[in-house]
Amino acid sequence: MKRQFVIVEWNDAWQDQENFTTAHGIKATHEPMLVKTMGLLIQDDEVGVSIANEHSTQDGQDVFRGRTFVPRAMIKGITPYNLSKPRKPRVSNAEVAKPTKQGLLEPDPSVGKRE
């Protein structure tokens, strides 16, 4: 089964690593941290969202690694992305040069040719 790649934006709780904080510092940082987590969508329901960064199959069963669960109340948004096949970069002969015996650069005619 093909999995949808998504970015989940959600509010995360956090812990202050400082020993002392001023009242002004507390007011300035009294908010959740907005986090973006990316991965393959495993489950999306009223409880929350589960995504994974790795998917494989073992003995006919789906196996996921690097799984993240975010409770529904913390989610700000889910954006699906379509991943496309990587394309070969187009390079012209004028953009790539090779060194000559004199140390000068001249265009490399072998670069940019399509096979």
C-alpha positions in Angstrom: 0.0 0.0 0.0 1.3 3.4 -1.0 1.7 5.8 2.0 1.0 9.6 1.8 3.9 11.9 2.8 2.7 14.6 5.1 3.9 17.5 7.2 2.1 17.8 10.6 2.2 21.1 12.4 1.5 20.8 16.1 1.9 22.6 19.4 4.4 20.8 21.7 5.0 21.3 25.4 8.6 22.0 26.3 10.8 22.2 29.4 13.0 25.1 30.4 16.6 24.1 30.9 17.4 27.2 32.9 17.6 27.0 36.7 16.3 30.6 37.2 13.7 32.5 35.1 12.4 36.0 35.7 8.7 36.9 35.7 9.3 38.7 32.4 11.0 35.7 30.9 8.0 33.5 31.9 5.5 35.9 30.3 7.6 36.1 27.1 7.8 32.3 26.7 4.5 31.1 28.2 3.3 29.3 25.0 3.7 26.0 23.2 6.4 25.4 20.7 5.1 25.1 17.1 6.7 22.0 15.6 6.7 20.6 12.0 7.1 16.8 11.8 7.4 15.1 8.4 6.8 11.5 7.4 4.6 8.8 6.0 1.0 8.9 7.3 0.1 5.7 9.1 -3.2 6.7 10.8 -5.3 9.8 11.1 -8.4 9.7 13.3 -10.2 11.5 16.1 -7.6 10.3 18.6 -4.6 11.8 16.7 -2.1 11.3 13.9 0.7 8.7 13.6 3.5 9.1 11.1 6.7 7.2 10.5 10.0 8.0 8.7 10.6 4.4 7.6 8.3 1.7 6.1 9.1 -1.9 5.1 7.3 -5.2 4.8 8.2 -8.4 6.8 6.3 -11.6 6.4 3.5 -9.7 4.5 3.0 -7.3 7.4 3.7 -3.5 7.3 6.6 -2.5 9.6 7.3 1.1 10.6 10.3 2.7 12.3 10.7 6.2 13.7 7.0 6.6 14.5 5.6 9.8 16.0 2.2 10.1 17.5 0.6 13.5 18.0 -2.7 13.8 19.9 -5.5 15.5 17.9 -5.9 18.4 20.3 -2.3 19.5 19.7 -2.5 19.4 15.8 -2.7 22.8 14.0 -2.7 21.3 10.5 -1.7 18.5 8.2 -0.3 19.2 4.7 -0.1 16.3 2.2 2.8 16.3 -0.3 3.2 14.4 -3.5 6.8 13.1 -3.9 7.9 12.8 -7.5 10.6 10.8 -9.1 14.0 12.7 -9.1 15.0 14.1 -12.4 18.4 14.3 -14.0 19.8 17.9 -13.8 20.2 19.5 -17.2 23.8 20.8 -17.7 24.9 22.6 -20.8 28.5 22.4 -22.2 29.1 26.0 -21.4 28.4 25.5 -17.7 31.0 22.8 -17.1 34.7 23.0 -17.8 37.7 20.7 -17.6 41.4 21.6 -16.9 43.8 21.6 -19.9 47.5 20.9 -19.9 48.2 24.6 -19.4 45.9 24.6 -16.3 43.3 26.7 -18.1 39.6 25.6 -18.2 37.7 24.9 -21.3 34.2 23.4 -21.8 34.0 19.6 -21.3 32.0 18.3 -24.4 31.2 15.0 -22.6 29.1 16.8 -19.9 25.4 17.3 -20.6 25.1 14.7 -23.4 22.0 12.6 -23.1 22.5 8.8 -23.4 
